[in-house]
Amino acid sequence: MNGTPKQITVSLALSRKFCIEDIEELYAGIKLACSEYGVDIIGGDTTSSLTGLAISITAIGTAPKGAAARRSGAKETDLICVTGNLGAAYMGLQLLEREKIATAGKDMQPDFQGKEYILERQLKPEARREVIEKLHEENIRPTAMMDISDGLSSELMHICKQSGVGCRIYEERIPIDYQTAIMAEELNMNVATCALNGGEDYELLFTVPIADHEKVAAMKDVRVIGHIVKDNMGLALITRDGAEIELKAQGWTTQQ
């Protein structure tokens, strides 16, 4: 939401199979992350669970007056931007699953050589705090913003629905890391589909006024991938060969 995190609350539900050392290790990791981002743990509840472990964390932050970016603010002609690259976390998950199957019941070590980046993207995602800071420095106020946790397609559809607009994004503009592309090829998967729907990248998706094009295009680790259009034009991906495909969400959904 274009804000700065200040505090978190941590609530846990634990079954009896977890020992105190497990929880101390979990909190050591949380404390390390809080130290890195200048965030305080200010509370939360702990309760018992019959089924395993549940973790619920609420982040509380601040933003300059008028700067908070919601999902409902995108306007026609706004530019659609993403940070970093997409699909790497999903490819890291696929690699872990493949090696788990390949080494199951065997005296073998998993082969992760040359795939360290996509593993890190799956196992240790990092918040894009520096992008928020840079937007503030450049006096760029996103009109809408959210993180890409469920996949680019799903998140962009949320913004468009709540803003009452449509969109056009371009396949050739979607940022994809080399290791992601190689892993997708090894698994015979479409890398663009992985980037659109894989999820868990935790990059930022945001829209900015077209007047800020030069400034946002010059920002490190930010890529303009499309633009906002009228609602009646729908949501579409423009492929590398110029075809227009309806954008659909194939990422994670919440079970009711």
C-alpha positions as CSV (number, residue, x, y, z in Angstrom):
1,M,0.0,0.0,0.0
2,N,3.0,2.3,-0.4
3,G,3.6,2.4,3.3
4,T,6.4,1.6,5.8
5,P,6.0,-1.3,8.2
6,K,6.3,-0.4,11.9
7,Q,4.9,-3.3,14.0
8,I,3.6,-6.8,13.7
9,T,1.5,-9.1,15.8
10,V,2.2,-12.9,15.8
11,S,-0.5,-15.4,16.6
12,L,0.2,-19.1,16.8
13,A,-1.9,-22.3,17.0
14,L,0.3,-25.3,18.1
15,S,-0.2,-29.0,18.4
16,R,1.7,-31.0,21.0
17,K,4.1,-32.4,18.5
18,F,6.0,-29.1,18.6
19,C,8.6,-28.6,21.4
20,I,9.7,-25.3,22.9
21,E,12.9,-25.4,20.8
22,D,10.9,-25.4,17.6
23,I,9.1,-22.3,18.7
24,E,12.2,-20.6,19.8
25,E,13.8,-21.2,16.4
26,L,10.7,-19.8,14.7
27,Y,10.8,-16.6,16.8
28,A,14.5,-16.3,16.2
29,G,13.8,-16.1,12.5
30,I,10.9,-13.6,13.0
31,K,13.1,-11.5,15.3
32,L,15.9,-11.5,12.6
33,A,13.5,-10.3,9.9
34,C,12.1,-7.6,12.3
35,S,15.6,-6.4,13.0
36,E,16.4,-6.2,9.3
37,Y,13.3,-4.1,8.5
38,G,13.1,-2.0,11.7
39,V,9.8,-3.6,12.9
40,D,8.7,-4.3,16.4
41,I,6.7,-7.4,17.6
42,I,4.0,-5.9,19.8
43,G,1.8,-8.9,20.7
44,G,-0.3,-11.8,19.4
45,D,-2.1,-14.8,20.8
46,T,-0.9,-18.4,21.3
47,T,-3.4,-21.3,21.5
48,S,-3.5,-25.1,21.1
49,S,-4.2,-26.9,17.8
50,L,-5.4,-30.4,17.1
51,T,-4.1,-30.5,13.6
52,G,-0.6,-29.0,13.5
53,L,0.7,-25.4,13.2
54,A,-1.1,-22.2,12.1
55,I,0.6,-18.9,11.9
56,S,-1.2,-15.5,11.5
57,I,0.8,-12.3,11.3
58,T,-0.7,-8.8,11.0
59,A,1.6,-6.0,9.8
60,I,0.9,-2.4,10.9
61,G,2.5,0.5,9.1
62,T,2.3,4.1,8.1
63,A,2.3,6.2,4.9
64,P,2.5,9.9,4.3
65,K,-0.9,11.7,4.2
66,G,-2.6,11.0,0.9
67,A,0.1,8.5,-0.2
68,A,-1.5,5.2,0.8
69,A,-2.2,3.2,-2.4
70,R,-5.3,0.9,-2.4
71,R,-6.4,-1.5,-5.0
72,S,-9.2,0.8,-6.1
73,G,-7.3,3.7,-7.5
74,A,-6.1,2.7,-11.0
75,K,-7.2,5.0,-13.8
76,E,-7.4,4.7,-17.6
77,T,-4.0,5.3,-19.2
78,D,-2.1,4.5,-16.0
79,L,1.0,2.4,-16.4
80,I,1.2,-1.1,-14.9
81,C,4.5,-1.8,-13.2
82,V,6.1,-4.8,-11.4
83,T,9.2,-5.1,-9.4
84,G,11.9,-7.7,-9.7
85,N,11.1,-10.8,-11.8
86,L,8.3,-13.3,-11.7
87,G,7.9,-17.1,-11.7
88,A,11.1,-17.8,-9.9
89,A,9.5,-18.9,-6.6
90,Y,7.2,-21.3,-8.5
91,M,10.1,-22.8,-10.4
92,G,11.9,-23.2,-7.1
93,L,9.0,-25.1,-5.7
94,Q,8.9,-27.3,-8.8
95,L,12.6,-28.0,-8.4
96,L,12.2,-29.0,-4.7
97,E,9.3,-31.3,-5.6
98,R,11.3,-32.9,-8.4
99,E,14.4,-33.6,-6.3
100,K,12.2,-34.9,-3.4
101,I,10.7,-37.5,-5.8
102,A,14.0,-38.3,-7.5
103,T,15.8,-39.0,-4.2
104,A,13.0,-40.5,-2.2
105,G,14.1,-43.7,-0.5
106,K,17.5,-43.5,-2.1
107,D,21.0,-42.7,-0.7
108,M,21.2,-39.6,-3.0
109,Q,21.6,-35.9,-2.5
110,P,19.3,-33.5,-4.4
111,D,20.9,-31.7,-7.3
112,F,20.5,-27.9,-6.9
113,Q,23.7,-26.8,-8.7
114,G,23.1,-23.7,-10.8
115,K,19.6,-23.3,-9.4
116,E,20.4,-21.4,-6.2
117,Y,18.5,-18.3,-7.1
118,I,15.1,-19.9,-7.7
119,L,15.5,-21.9,-4.5
120,E,16.1,-18.7,-2.6
121,R,13.1,-17.1,-4.1
122,Q,10.9,-19.9,-2.9
123,L,12.5,-20.4,0.6
124,K,13.5,-16.8,1.5
125,P,11.5,-14.1,-0.2
126,E,12.5,-10.5,0.6
127,A,10.2,-7.5,0.9
128,R,10.8,-4.7,-1.6
129,R,11.3,-2.0,1.0
130,E,13.8,-0.1,-1.2
131,V,11.3,0.3,-4.0
132,I,8.8,2.1,-1.7
133,E,11.6,4.3,-0.5
134,K,12.6,5.2,-4.0
135,L,9.0,6.0,-5.0
136,H,8.9,8.4,-2.1
137,E,12.2,10.0,-3.1
138,E,11.0,10.5,-6.7
139,N,7.7,11.9,-5.5
140,I,5.8,9.1,-7.5
141,R,2.5,8.3,-6.0
142,P,1.1,5.0,-7.2
143,T,-2.6,5.1,-7.9
144,A,-3.0,1.4,-6.9
145,M,-0.7,-1.2,-5.4
146,M,-0.6,-4.7,-3.9
147,D,2.0,-7.5,-3.6
148,I,2.1,-10.5,-6.0
149,S,1.4,-13.4,-3.6
150,D,-1.2,-15.3,-5.7
151,G,0.2,-14.6,-9.1
152,L,0.4,-11.6,-11.5
153,S,-2.9,-12.5,-13.3
154,S,-4.9,-12.9,-10.1
155,E,-3.6,-9.7,-8.4
156,L,-4.0,-7.6,-11.6
157,M,-7.6,-8.8,-11.8
158,H,-8.2,-7.7,-8.2
159,I,-6.9,-4.2,-9.0
160,C,-9.0,-3.9,-12.2
161,K,-12.1,-5.2,-10.6
162,Q,-11.9,-2.9,-7.6
163,S,-10.9,0.1,-9.8
164,G,-13.6,-0.6,-12.4
165,V,-11.1,-0.7,-15.3
166,G,-9.5,-3.1,-17.8
167,C,-5.9,-3.7,-18.7
168,R,-3.4,-4.7,-21.4
169,I,-0.1,-6.3,-20.4
170,Y,2.6,-7.5,-22.8
171,E,4.2,-10.9,-22.6
172,E,7.5,-9.6,-23.9
173,R,7.6,-7.1,-21.0
174,I,7.1,-9.5,-18.2
175,P,10.5,-9.8,-16.3
176,I,11.7,-13.4,-16.1
177,D,15.1,-14.5,-14.7
178,Y,17.4,-16.7,-16.7
179,Q,17.3,-19.6,-14.1
180,T,13.5,-19.5,-14.2
181,A,13.4,-19.8,-18.0
182,I,15.9,-22.7,-17.9
183,M,14.0,-24.5,-15.2
184,A,10.7,-24.1,-17.1
185,E,12.4,-25.5,-20.2
186,E,13.7,-28.5,-18.3
187,L,10.2,-29.2,-17.0
188,N,8.5,-28.6,-20.4
189,M,6.4,-25.8,-18.9
190,N,5.4,-22.4,-20.5
191,V,7.5,-19.8,-18.6
192,A,5.1,-17.0,-19.3
193,T,2.3,-19.1,-17.7
194,C,4.5,-19.7,-14.6
195,A,5.2,-16.0,-14.3
196,L,1.5,-15.1,-14.6
197,N,0.1,-17.7,-12.3
198,G,2.9,-19.2,-10.1
199,G,2.6,-16.9,-7.1
200,E,4.7,-16.5,-4.0
201,D,7.0,-14.0,-5.7
202,Y,6.1,-11.3,-3.2
203,E,7.0,-8.6,-5.7
204,L,5.0,-5.4,-6.0
205,L,2.4,-4.7,-8.6
206,F,1.4,-1.0,-8.9
207,T,0.0,1.5,-11.3
208,V,1.2,5.1,-11.8
209,P,0.0,8.0,-13.9
210,I,1.5,8.1,-17.4
211,A,3.1,11.4,-16.7
212,D,5.5,9.5,-14.4
213,H,6.7,7.2,-17.2
214,E,10.3,8.5,-17.5
215,K,10.8,8.5,-13.7
216,V,9.4,5.0,-13.1
217,A,11.1,3.6,-16.2
218,A,14.5,4.7,-14.8
219,M,14.0,3.0,-11.5
220,K,16.2,-0.1,-10.8
221,D,14.2,-3.3,-10.6
222,V,11.0,-1.8,-11.8
223,R,9.4,-2.8,-15.2
224,V,6.5,-1.2,-17.0
225,I,4.5,-4.2,-18.4
226,G,1.4,-2.6,-19.7
227,H,-1.3,0.0,-19.2
228,I,-4.9,0.5,-17.9
229,V,-7.8,0.8,-20.3
230,K,-11.5,1.3,-20.1
231,D,-13.5,-1.4,-18.3
232,N,-15.4,-2.4,-21.4
233,M,-12.2,-3.4,-23.2
234,G,-11.6,-6.2,-20.7
235,L,-8.4,-7.7,-19.4
236,A,-5.9,-9.1,-21.9
237,L,-2.4,-10.4,-22.4
238,I,-0.7,-9.4,-25.7
239,T,1.5,-12.3,-26.7
240,R,4.9,-12.0,-28.4
241,D,3.3,-12.6,-31.8
242,G,0.6,-9.9,-31.2
243,A,-2.3,-12.1,-30.3
244,E,-4.7,-10.9,-27.6
245,I,-5.6,-13.5,-24.9
246,E,-8.1,-13.0,-22.2
247,L,-6.4,-12.7,-18.8
248,K,-7.5,-15.4,-16.4
249,A,-6.5,-16.1,-12.8
250,Q,-5.1,-19.6,-12.3
251,G,-3.2,-18.9,-9.0
252,W,-4.1,-19.6,-5.4
253,T,-7.7,-19.1,-4.2
254,T,-9.0,-19.1,-0.6
255,Q,-11.2,-22.1,0.3
256,Q,-14.5,-21.2,1.8
